[in-house]
Amino acid sequence: MDADTDHSPGGGNAESNGIRDASALGDASAGAETGAPGNDKSNDGGNDKSNDGDYVIDVSGLTKSFGGKVVVNGLSMRVKRGEIYGFLGPNGSGKTTFIRMLCGLLKPDSGSGTCLGLDVLTQADEIKPHVGYMAQRFSLYEDLTVRENLDFTARMYGLPNRAEAVDACLARMGMNRFENQLAGSLSGGWKQRLALSSCTLHGPKLLLLDEPTAGVDPGARRDFWDEVHKLASQGVTALISTHYMDEAERCHRLAYIAYGDLLAQDTLEGIVDHAGLTTWSVSGPNLPELAERLRPLPGVDQVVAFGNTLHVSGQDKHLLDATLSPFLLANGQDWKLIRTSLEEVFIHLMRGQQARQNGQAAKGGGQP
């Protein structure tokens, strides 16, 4: 669970928070309908205001603090209709706090913007009915059946013809055979499918999914993402936080936040290219010993084992190449230049932000 959730009121119990959050969204079900945004191809992080109506999320400078600690620091973001936007960062980076501000569960200390065309500061209650929020942990009632949980959600959102809506949802999500089974007895993958069913039952225009597949097996994760892509093809927008790099690669665009600061946002290719890392792959004998020799050398920023190979990365290509030159001629080892992975980029970004924060703390006389 993201550590930043613990800063919010009642943050110590993720499951009960999820129930309260879902109820808070459902209680606002009388909100007005909003128009569907368009499909403009630009996405400049909140600076260009020429197509404001084209974005489902369009916020600038959102900031939130708890007890004097800044959890989200001036974050700006734009997300288009039908886009799957991956939101990544280490634990405690502010992802959950930002998501809760978007759906009206937390009020920003400062900043401005819109979600679904509605002001995040003054129209939070109108935003809630059009958002599907899925908490980090399973937050439905484990002592109710699958159908009873969905019926409760339908009642909470004031849906007409509840039975028909639940029947359609069960069929769409392939859950008919589990409808009379207690939610608590489902496997992890089916619990997540039920949670997704619940948060899409009322036909939301925006999904805010907070690490929705944590602890779920690869097959169930793939099925989950297939469903998200199907919804996106129907015009539903999704902002999804995840720690899985393979999931991040399935998003249309990505943002990386570390310790409250937004460090990068772009397509997968754009983020990797902009990082400017050079990466070598080496295979052969004695790789653990080689890794220990390489790590302290100039120009070497990362040395990571990947199966039977090592990946060696650095931002200064010329310095890295000069450092590795003697090793490239070693007998029995095969060196190849490869494309830098997303994981290597995010480790690079995280370490850079940590170094900046430690430097600022040292200048201010504080402890890093």
C-alpha positions as a LaTeX table, in Angstrom:
\begin{tabular}{lrrr}
\hline
Residue & $x$ (\AA) & $y$ (\AA) & $z$ (\AA) \\
\hline
Met1 & 0.00 & 0.00 & 0.00 \\
Asp2 & 1.24 & 3.49 & $-0.86$ \\
Ala3 & 2.58 & 5.17 & 2.24 \\
Asp4 & 1.00 & 8.48 & 1.27 \\
Thr5 & $-2.44$ & 7.09 & 2.05 \\
Asp6 & $-1.52$ & 7.00 & 5.72 \\
His7 & $-1.34$ & 10.79 & 5.83 \\
Ser8 & $-5.01$ & 11.20 & 5.03 \\
Pro9 & $-7.69$ & 11.01 & 7.71 \\
Gly10 & $-8.30$ & 7.37 & 8.63 \\
Gly11 & $-5.41$ & 6.30 & 6.39 \\
Gly12 & $-4.43$ & 3.36 & 8.57 \\
Asn13 & $-7.03$ & 0.91 & 7.24 \\
Ala14 & $-7.01$ & 0.58 & 3.48 \\
Glu15 & $-9.99$ & $-1.74$ & 3.26 \\
Ser16 & $-12.32$ & 0.37 & 5.38 \\
Asn17 & $-11.06$ & 3.47 & 3.57 \\
Gly18 & $-12.04$ & 1.89 & 0.28 \\
Ile19 & $-15.58$ & 1.28 & 1.51 \\
Arg20 & $-15.87$ & 4.83 & 2.85 \\
Asp21 & $-14.42$ & 6.22 & $-0.37$ \\
Ala22 & $-16.84$ & 4.23 & $-2.51$ \\
Ser23 & $-19.74$ & 5.34 & $-0.34$ \\
Ala24 & $-18.62$ & 8.95 & $-0.57$ \\
Leu25 & $-18.64$ & 8.70 & $-4.35$ \\
Gly26 & $-22.02$ & 7.02 & $-4.42$ \\
Asp27 & $-23.62$ & 9.51 & $-2.04$ \\
Ala28 & $-23.15$ & 12.22 & $-4.65$ \\
Ser29 & $-25.11$ & 10.37 & $-7.32$ \\
Ala30 & $-27.41$ & 13.30 & $-7.97$ \\
Gly31 & $-24.68$ & 15.22 & $-9.87$ \\
Ala32 & $-25.32$ & 16.67 & $-13.29$ \\
Glu33 & $-24.27$ & 14.95 & $-16.52$ \\
Thr34 & $-21.19$ & 16.32 & $-18.23$ \\
Gly35 & $-20.35$ & 16.43 & $-21.92$ \\
Ala36 & $-17.84$ & 13.97 & $-23.34$ \\
Pro37 & $-14.48$ & 15.56 & $-24.20$ \\
Gly38 & $-13.03$ & 15.25 & $-27.67$ \\
Asn39 & $-9.94$ & 13.54 & $-29.11$ \\
Asp40 & $-7.30$ & 16.22 & $-29.53$ \\
Lys41 & $-3.83$ & 14.71 & $-30.00$ \\
Ser42 & $-1.87$ & 17.25 & $-27.95$ \\
Asn43 & $-1.20$ & 16.79 & $-24.26$ \\
Asp44 & 1.11 & 19.42 & $-22.86$ \\
Gly45 & 0.70 & 18.98 & $-19.12$ \\
Gly46 & $-1.60$ & 21.89 & $-18.44$ \\
Asn47 & 0.14 & 24.76 & $-20.26$ \\
Asp48 & $-1.71$ & 25.14 & $-23.55$ \\
Lys49 & $-5.27$ & 26.27 & $-22.85$ \\
Ser50 & $-6.44$ & 26.32 & $-26.47$ \\
Asn51 & $-8.41$ & 23.07 & $-26.20$ \\
Asp52 & $-9.53$ & 22.99 & $-22.56$ \\
Gly53 & $-12.71$ & 21.06 & $-23.40$ \\
Asp54 & $-10.73$ & 18.21 & $-24.97$ \\
Tyr55 & $-9.38$ & 16.87 & $-21.67$ \\
Val56 & $-11.06$ & 14.69 & $-19.06$ \\
Ile57 & $-8.37$ & 15.68 & $-16.55$ \\
Asp58 & $-6.82$ & 19.14 & $-16.81$ \\
Val59 & $-5.19$ & 20.29 & $-13.58$ \\
Ser60 & $-2.35$ & 22.65 & $-12.77$ \\
Gly61 & $-0.29$ & 23.13 & $-9.61$ \\
Leu62 & $-2.26$ & 20.79 & $-7.33$ \\
Thr63 & $-0.65$ & 20.70 & $-3.89$ \\
Lys64 & $-1.57$ & 18.79 & $-0.73$ \\
Ser65 & 0.14 & 18.66 & 2.67 \\
Phe66 & $-0.54$ & 16.70 & 5.84 \\
Gly67 & 0.97 & 17.85 & 9.12 \\
Gly68 & 3.39 & 20.18 & 7.37 \\
Lys69 & 4.63 & 17.45 & 5.01 \\
Val70 & 4.06 & 18.17 & 1.32 \\
Val71 & 2.68 & 14.97 & $-0.22$ \\
Val72 & 1.79 & 16.35 & $-3.67$ \\
Asn73 & 3.84 & 19.32 & $-4.85$ \\
Gly74 & 2.40 & 21.51 & $-7.61$ \\
Leu75 & 1.38 & 18.64 & $-9.89$ \\
Ser76 & 0.00 & 19.43 & $-13.36$ \\
Met77 & $-1.51$ & 16.87 & $-15.72$ \\
Arg78 & $-3.71$ & 16.56 & $-18.79$ \\
Val79 & $-5.43$ & 13.34 & $-19.83$ \\
Lys80 & $-7.57$ & 12.92 & $-22.94$ \\
Arg81 & $-10.85$ & 11.08 & $-23.38$ \\
Gly82 & $-10.36$ & 7.34 & $-23.96$ \\
Glu83 & $-6.74$ & 7.47 & $-22.84$ \\
Ile84 & $-5.17$ & 4.92 & $-20.49$ \\
Tyr85 & $-2.76$ & 6.97 & $-18.43$ \\
Gly86 & $-0.25$ & 5.14 & $-16.28$ \\
Phe87 & 0.72 & 6.76 & $-12.99$ \\
Leu88 & 3.93 & 5.41 & $-11.51$ \\
Gly89 & 6.17 & 6.12 & $-8.57$ \\
Pro90 & 7.65 & 4.62 & $-5.39$ \\
Asn91 & 5.60 & 4.02 & $-2.26$ \\
Gly92 & 4.79 & 7.27 & $-0.49$ \\
Ser93 & 5.21 & 9.34 & $-3.65$ \\
Gly94 & 1.74 & 10.94 & $-3.54$ \\
Lys95 & $-0.08$ & 8.89 & $-6.18$ \\
Thr96 & $-3.05$ & 7.94 & $-4.00$ \\
Thr97 & $-3.40$ & 11.46 & $-2.60$ \\
Phe98 & $-3.48$ & 12.89 & $-6.13$ \\
Ile99 & $-6.10$ & 10.36 & $-7.25$ \\
Arg100 & $-8.29$ & 11.19 & $-4.24$ \\
Met101 & $-8.07$ & 14.89 & $-5.03$ \\
Leu102 & $-9.25$ & 14.22 & $-8.59$ \\
Cys103 & $-12.34$ & 12.30 & $-7.53$ \\
Gly104 & $-13.33$ & 14.77 & $-4.81$ \\
Leu105 & $-12.37$ & 12.72 & $-1.76$ \\
Leu106 & $-9.66$ & 15.23 & $-0.77$ \\
Lys107 & $-9.58$ & 18.97 & $-1.34$ \\
Pro108 & $-6.31$ & 20.42 & $-2.67$ \\
Asp109 & $-4.54$ & 23.05 & $-0.58$ \\
Ser110 & $-3.75$ & 25.00 & $-3.74$ \\
Gly111 & $-3.82$ & 24.70 & $-7.51$ \\
Ser112 & $-6.69$ & 24.62 & $-9.97$ \\
Gly113 & $-8.19$ & 22.60 & $-12.76$ \\
Thr114 & $-11.04$ & 20.46 & $-13.94$ \\
Cys115 & $-12.02$ & 16.83 & $-13.95$ \\
Leu116 & $-14.71$ & 15.87 & $-16.47$ \\
Gly117 & $-15.14$ & 19.57 & $-17.15$ \\
Leu118 & $-15.96$ & 20.33 & $-13.50$ \\
Asp119 & $-13.88$ & 22.38 & $-11.09$ \\
Val120 & $-11.92$ & 20.15 & $-8.70$ \\
Leu121 & $-12.07$ & 22.79 & $-5.97$ \\
Thr122 & $-15.72$ & 23.87 & $-6.08$ \\
Gln123 & $-17.62$ & 21.07 & $-7.87$ \\
Ala124 & $-16.27$ & 17.93 & $-6.22$ \\
Asp125 & $-19.75$ & 16.60 & $-5.43$ \\
Glu126 & $-20.70$ & 16.84 & $-9.11$ \\
Ile127 & $-17.56$ & 14.99 & $-10.19$ \\
Lys128 & $-18.12$ & 11.97 & $-7.94$ \\
Pro129 & $-21.12$ & 10.36 & $-9.74$ \\
His130 & $-19.19$ & 10.15 & $-13.02$ \\
Val131 & $-16.04$ & 8.54 & $-11.60$ \\
Gly132 & $-15.31$ & 4.88 & $-10.91$ \\
Tyr133 & $-12.77$ & 4.63 & $-8.08$ \\
Met134 & $-11.01$ & 1.38 & $-7.24$ \\
Ala135 & $-8.94$ & 1.39 & $-4.05$ \\
Gln136 & $-5.58$ & $-0.31$ & $-3.58$ \\
Arg137 & $-7.06$ & $-3.24$ & $-1.70$ \\
Phe138 & $-10.31$ & $-5.09$ & $-2.13$ \\
Ser139 & $-12.86$ & $-2.86$ & $-0.42$ \\
Leu140 & $-16.22$ & $-4.52$ & $-1.07$ \\
Tyr141 & $-18.11$ & $-6.51$ & 1.57 \\
Glu142 & $-16.60$ & $-9.97$ & 1.88 \\
Asp143 & $-19.65$ & $-11.33$ & 3.76 \\
Leu144 & $-21.99$ & $-10.42$ & 0.89 \\
Thr145 & $-22.31$ & $-12.39$ & $-2.32$ \\
Val146 & $-21.10$ & $-11.08$ & $-5.66$ \\
Arg147 & $-24.65$ & $-10.15$ & $-6.66$ \\
Glu148 & $-25.40$ & $-8.53$ & $-3.30$ \\
Asn149 & $-22.29$ & $-6.37$ & $-3.58$ \\
Leu150 & $-23.25$ & $-5.20$ & $-7.06$ \\
Asp151 & $-26.84$ & $-4.60$ & $-5.99$ \\
Phe152 & $-25.57$ & $-2.49$ & $-3.06$ \\
Thr153 & $-23.45$ & $-0.45$ & $-5.46$ \\
Ala154 & $-26.41$ & 0.03 & $-7.81$ \\
Arg155 & $-28.55$ & 1.25 & $-4.90$ \\
Met156 & $-25.77$ & 3.57 & $-3.75$ \\
Tyr157 & $-25.66$ & 5.24 & $-7.17$ \\
Gly158 & $-29.44$ & 5.36 & $-7.45$ \\
Leu159 & $-29.54$ & 3.29 & $-10.65$ \\
Pro160 & $-32.98$ & 2.52 & $-12.06$ \\
Asn161 & $-33.79$ & $-1.12$ & $-12.85$ \\
Arg162 & $-31.12$ & $-2.38$ & $-10.50$ \\
Ala163 & $-31.65$ & $-6.07$ & $-11.19$ \\
Glu164 & $-31.27$ & $-5.57$ & $-14.94$ \\
Ala165 & $-28.15$ & $-3.45$ & $-14.45$ \\
Val166 & $-26.57$ & $-6.10$ & $-12.22$ \\
Asp167 & $-27.50$ & $-8.90$ & $-14.65$ \\
Ala168 & $-25.90$ & $-7.00$ & $-17.53$ \\
Cys169 & $-22.76$ & $-6.32$ & $-15.51$ \\
Leu170 & $-22.40$ & $-9.97$ & $-14.44$ \\
Ala171 & $-22.72$ & $-11.09$ & $-18.06$ \\
Arg172 & $-20.33$ & $-8.44$ & $-19.38$ \\
Met173 & $-17.64$ & $-9.31$ & $-16.81$ \\
Gly174 & $-18.13$ & $-13.08$ & $-17.07$ \\
Met175 & $-19.11$ & $-13.44$ & $-13.40$ \\
Asn176 & $-22.50$ & $-15.19$ & $-13.67$ \\
Arg177 & $-21.22$ & $-18.44$ & $-12.19$ \\
Phe178 & $-20.03$ & $-16.59$ & $-9.07$ \\
Glu179 & $-23.11$ & $-14.44$ & $-8.48$ \\
Asn180 & $-24.20$ & $-16.32$ & $-5.33$ \\
Gln181 & $-20.68$ & $-16.86$ & $-3.98$ \\
Leu182 & $-19.43$ & $-14.80$ & $-1.04$ \\
Ala183 & $-17.01$ & $-12.13$ & $-2.23$ \\
Gly184 & $-14.51$ & $-13.07$ & 0.49 \\
Ser185 & $-14.17$ & $-16.58$ & $-0.94$ \\
Leu186 & $-13.14$ & $-15.43$ & $-4.41$ \\
Ser187 & $-9.55$ & $-15.73$ & $-5.63$ \\
Gly188 & $-7.47$ & $-12.57$ & $-5.92$ \\
Gly189 & $-8.06$ & $-12.24$ & $-9.64$ \\
Trp190 & $-11.82$ & $-12.64$ & $-9.38$ \\
Lys191 & $-11.96$ & $-10.19$ & $-6.47$ \\
Gln192 & $-10.30$ & $-7.60$ & $-8.70$ \\
Arg193 & $-12.74$ & $-8.36$ & $-11.49$ \\
Leu194 & $-15.60$ & $-7.88$ & $-9.03$ \\
Ala195 & $-14.10$ & $-4.60$ & $-7.86$ \\
Leu196 & $-13.81$ & $-3.42$ & $-11.48$ \\
Ser197 & $-17.41$ & $-4.54$ & $-12.08$ \\
Ser198 & $-18.54$ & $-2.50$ & $-9.10$ \\
Cys199 & $-16.74$ & 0.67 & $-10.10$ \\
Thr200 & $-18.00$ & 0.49 & $-13.72$ \\
Leu201 & $-21.58$ & $-0.51$ & $-12.91$ \\
His202 & $-22.91$ & 3.06 & $-13.11$ \\
Gly203 & $-21.25$ & 3.80 & $-16.46$ \\
Pro204 & $-18.54$ & 6.24 & $-15.30$ \\
Lys205 & $-16.67$ & 8.42 & $-17.77$ \\
Leu206 & $-13.44$ & 8.23 & $-15.78$ \\
Leu207 & $-11.81$ & 5.32 & $-13.96$ \\
Leu208 & $-9.32$ & 6.04 & $-11.17$ \\
Leu209 & $-7.64$ & 2.71 & $-10.41$ \\
Asp210 & $-5.14$ & 2.68 & $-7.56$ \\
Glu211 & $-2.73$ & $-0.26$ & $-7.96$ \\
Pro212 & $-5.66$ & $-2.45$ & $-9.00$ \\
Thr213 & $-3.70$ & $-5.66$ & $-9.71$ \\
Ala214 & $-1.33$ & $-5.79$ & $-6.74$ \\
Gly215 & $-0.88$ & $-9.42$ & $-5.70$ \\
Val216 & $-2.83$ & $-10.80$ & $-8.67$ \\
Asp217 & $-1.39$ & $-13.57$ & $-10.87$ \\
Pro218 & $-0.19$ & $-12.72$ & $-14.43$ \\
Gly219 & $-3.14$ & $-14.37$ & $-16.17$ \\
Ala220 & $-5.68$ & $-12.45$ & $-14.11$ \\
Arg221 & $-3.72$ & $-9.23$ & $-14.62$ \\
Arg222 & $-3.82$ & $-9.71$ & $-18.37$ \\
Asp223 & $-7.58$ & $-10.32$ & $-18.30$ \\
Phe224 & $-8.02$ & $-7.20$ & $-16.17$ \\
Trp225 & $-6.06$ & $-5.05$ & $-18.61$ \\
Asp226 & $-7.91$ & $-6.46$ & $-21.58$ \\
Glu227 & $-11.12$ & $-5.26$ & $-19.95$ \\
Val228 & $-9.63$ & $-1.79$ & $-19.30$ \\
His229 & $-8.60$ & $-1.50$ & $-22.96$ \\
Lys230 & $-12.08$ & $-2.55$ & $-24.03$ \\
Leu231 & $-13.57$ & 0.23 & $-21.89$ \\
Ala232 & $-11.07$ & 2.73 & $-23.30$ \\
Ser233 & $-12.16$ & 1.82 & $-26.83$ \\
Gln234 & $-15.67$ & 2.86 & $-25.75$ \\
Gly235 & $-14.43$ & 6.29 & $-24.66$ \\
Val236 & $-13.84$ & 5.63 & $-20.95$ \\
Thr237 & $-10.71$ & 7.32 & $-19.62$ \\
Ala238 & $-8.50$ & 5.52 & $-17.09$ \\
Leu239 & $-5.83$ & 6.86 & $-14.74$ \\
Ile240 & $-4.07$ & 3.81 & $-13.29$ \\
Ser241 & $-1.31$ & 3.67 & $-10.72$ \\
Thr242 & 0.90 & 0.59 & $-10.87$ \\
His243 & 4.30 & $-0.76$ & $-9.85$ \\
Tyr244 & 4.43 & $-3.31$ & $-12.67$ \\
Met245 & 6.57 & $-2.22$ & $-15.63$ \\
Asp246 & 4.82 & $-4.60$ & $-18.03$ \\
Glu247 & 1.51 & $-2.95$ & $-17.11$ \\
Ala248 & 2.98 & 0.52 & $-17.59$ \\
Glu249 & 3.95 & $-0.49$ & $-21.12$ \\
Arg250 & 0.27 & $-1.18$ & $-21.88$ \\
Cys251 & $-0.67$ & 2.45 & $-21.18$ \\
His252 & $-1.02$ & 5.08 & $-23.88$ \\
Arg253 & 0.92 & 7.62 & $-21.82$ \\
Leu254 & 2.81 & 7.62 & $-18.54$ \\
Ala255 & 3.61 & 9.95 & $-15.67$ \\
Tyr256 & 6.25 & 9.36 & $-13.02$ \\
Ile257 & 5.93 & 10.98 & $-9.59$ \\
Ala258 & 8.53 & 10.69 & $-6.82$ \\
Tyr259 & 8.14 & 12.14 & $-3.33$ \\
Gly260 & 5.43 & 14.56 & $-4.40$ \\
Asp261 & 7.10 & 15.88 & $-7.57$ \\
Leu262 & 6.13 & 15.01 & $-11.14$ \\
Leu263 & 9.40 & 14.08 & $-12.85$ \\
Ala264 & 8.27 & 12.94 & $-16.30$ \\
Gln265 & 5.18 & 12.47 & $-18.44$ \\
Asp266 & 5.13 & 11.25 & $-22.02$ \\
Thr267 & 4.66 & 8.12 & $-24.09$ \\
Leu268 & 6.75 & 5.10 & $-23.15$ \\
Glu269 & 9.18 & 5.82 & $-25.99$ \\
Gly270 & 9.36 & 9.51 & $-25.11$ \\
Ile271 & 10.19 & 8.89 & $-21.46$ \\
Val272 & 12.89 & 6.34 & $-22.30$ \\
Asp273 & 14.46 & 8.55 & $-24.97$ \\
His274 & 14.36 & 11.69 & $-22.85$ \\
Ala275 & 16.17 & 9.97 & $-19.97$ \\
Gly276 & 19.28 & 9.79 & $-22.15$ \\
Leu277 & 20.59 & 6.56 & $-20.64$ \\
Thr278 & 23.00 & 4.26 & $-22.47$ \\
Thr279 & 22.65 & 0.58 & $-21.59$ \\
Trp280 & 24.90 & $-2.40$ & $-22.28$ \\
Ser281 & 24.00 & $-6.05$ & $-21.80$ \\
Val282 & 26.76 & $-8.52$ & $-20.90$ \\
Ser283 & 26.60 & $-12.29$ & $-20.67$ \\
Gly284 & 29.23 & $-14.86$ & $-19.79$ \\
Pro285 & 30.97 & $-16.30$ & $-16.72$ \\
Asn286 & 31.51 & $-14.70$ & $-13.31$ \\
Leu287 & 28.80 & $-12.05$ & $-13.64$ \\
Pro288 & 28.36 & $-11.48$ & $-9.86$ \\
Glu289 & 32.06 & $-10.67$ & $-9.53$ \\
Leu290 & 31.90 & $-8.44$ & $-12.61$ \\
Ala291 & 28.92 & $-6.54$ & $-11.15$ \\
Glu292 & 30.88 & $-5.73$ & $-7.97$ \\
Arg293 & 33.82 & $-4.46$ & $-10.02$ \\
Leu294 & 31.61 & $-2.27$ & $-12.23$ \\
Arg295 & 29.38 & $-0.57$ & $-9.66$ \\
Pro296 & 31.93 & 1.91 & $-8.21$ \\
Leu297 & 33.42 & 2.90 & $-11.58$ \\
Pro298 & 32.93 & 6.37 & $-13.14$ \\
Gly299 & 30.02 & 6.66 & $-15.55$ \\
Val300 & 28.31 & 3.52 & $-14.24$ \\
Asp301 & 24.94 & 4.47 & $-12.73$ \\
Gln302 & 23.23 & 1.07 & $-12.59$ \\
Val303 & 24.31 & $-2.57$ & $-12.72$ \\
Val304 & 21.35 & $-4.95$ & $-12.59$ \\
Ala305 & 21.05 & $-8.71$ & $-13.10$ \\
Phe306 & 18.51 & $-9.79$ & $-15.73$ \\
Gly307 & 18.44 & $-13.58$ & $-15.86$ \\
Asn308 & 21.80 & $-14.74$ & $-17.23$ \\
Thr309 & 22.90 & $-11.22$ & $-18.17$ \\
Leu310 & 23.85 & $-7.94$ & $-16.54$ \\
His311 & 22.49 & $-4.57$ & $-17.67$ \\
Val312 & 24.98 & $-1.73$ & $-17.21$ \\
Ser313 & 23.59 & 1.80 & $-17.59$ \\
Gly314 & 24.86 & 5.37 & $-17.39$ \\
Gln315 & 23.75 & 8.83 & $-18.45$ \\
Asp316 & 27.17 & 10.00 & $-19.69$ \\
Lys317 & 27.64 & 7.83 & $-22.77$ \\
His318 & 31.23 & 8.82 & $-23.47$ \\
Leu319 & 32.35 & 8.29 & $-19.87$ \\
Leu320 & 30.49 & 4.95 & $-19.67$ \\
Asp321 & 32.00 & 3.73 & $-22.94$ \\
Ala322 & 35.48 & 4.73 & $-21.82$ \\
Thr323 & 35.05 & 2.94 & $-18.50$ \\
Leu324 & 33.76 & $-0.22$ & $-20.12$ \\
Ser325 & 36.29 & $-0.28$ & $-22.95$ \\
Pro326 & 38.75 & $-2.64$ & $-21.17$ \\
Phe327 & 35.93 & $-5.00$ & $-20.21$ \\
Leu328 & 34.57 & $-5.23$ & $-23.76$ \\
Leu329 & 37.70 & $-7.12$ & $-24.79$ \\
Ala330 & 37.50 & $-9.68$ & $-21.97$ \\
Asn331 & 37.52 & $-13.29$ & $-23.13$ \\
Gly332 & 34.35 & $-15.29$ & $-22.61$ \\
Gln333 & 32.01 & $-12.33$ & $-22.18$ \\
Asp334 & 29.60 & $-10.96$ & $-24.77$ \\
Trp335 & 28.75 & $-7.22$ & $-24.64$ \\
Lys336 & 25.88 & $-5.67$ & $-26.61$ \\
Leu337 & 24.31 & $-2.20$ & $-26.69$ \\
Ile338 & 20.59 & $-2.55$ & $-25.98$ \\
Arg339 & 17.57 & $-0.28$ & $-25.56$ \\
Thr340 & 17.16 & 1.00 & $-22.02$ \\
Ser341 & 14.18 & $-0.49$ & $-20.20$ \\
Leu342 & 11.43 & 1.47 & $-18.49$ \\
Glu343 & 12.48 & 0.03 & $-15.12$ \\
Glu344 & 16.00 & 1.39 & $-15.55$ \\
Val345 & 14.64 & 4.82 & $-16.43$ \\
Phe346 & 12.41 & 4.96 & $-13.36$ \\
Ile347 & 15.21 & 3.86 & $-11.03$ \\
His348 & 17.34 & 6.60 & $-12.58$ \\
Leu349 & 14.59 & 9.21 & $-12.02$ \\
Met350 & 13.96 & 8.08 & $-8.43$ \\
Arg351 & 17.63 & 8.16 & $-7.48$ \\
Gly352 & 18.05 & 11.59 & $-9.05$ \\
Gln353 & 15.11 & 12.96 & $-7.04$ \\
Gln354 & 16.46 & 11.40 & $-3.84$ \\
Ala355 & 19.85 & 13.02 & $-4.45$ \\
Arg356 & 18.24 & 16.41 & $-5.03$ \\
Gln357 & 16.18 & 16.13 & $-1.86$ \\
Asn358 & 19.19 & 15.02 & 0.18 \\
Gly359 & 21.19 & 17.92 & $-1.20$ \\
Gln360 & 18.49 & 20.40 & $-0.27$ \\
Ala361 & 18.22 & 18.92 & 3.24 \\
Ala362 & 21.99 & 19.16 & 3.69 \\
Lys363 & 22.04 & 22.81 & 2.61 \\
Gly364 & 19.20 & 23.56 & 5.01 \\
Gly365 & 20.90 & 21.78 & 7.88 \\
Gly366 & 18.28 & 19.00 & 7.98 \\
Gln367 & 18.72 & 15.25 & 7.92 \\
Pro368 & 18.47 & 13.58 & 4.48 \\
\hline
\end{tabular}
